[in-house]
């Protein structure tokens, strides 16, 4: 088990070339992820910050939007996202996300290896 307030939160400037910074909070440590899960984290973007476009090979990534609003981009197509939405980036594709709202955009990111 991990407890809120006890997990490490890391700030990443210009993540994947995006504007501003993101914060990442690993919800499980490397020893808990197993061989098929590369990341299970809460990611937060302040208004006007973004996680730049990046690609996934031999893995997939899903975002479950917890708070806020933004624009999710995959392969050049942008769609609005809000709390409750889930987006999925398939193996061999690329994606990014930008906070276009006035409050924090927060989501759980899950990367699964093939």
Buried (B, 14 or more C-beta within 10 A) or exposed (E): EEEEEEBEEEEEEBBBEBBBBBBBBBBBEEEEBEEEBBBBBBBBBBBEBBBBBBEBEEBBBBBBBBBBBBBBBBEEEBEEBEEEBEBEBEBEBBBBBBBBBEEBBBBBBBBBBE
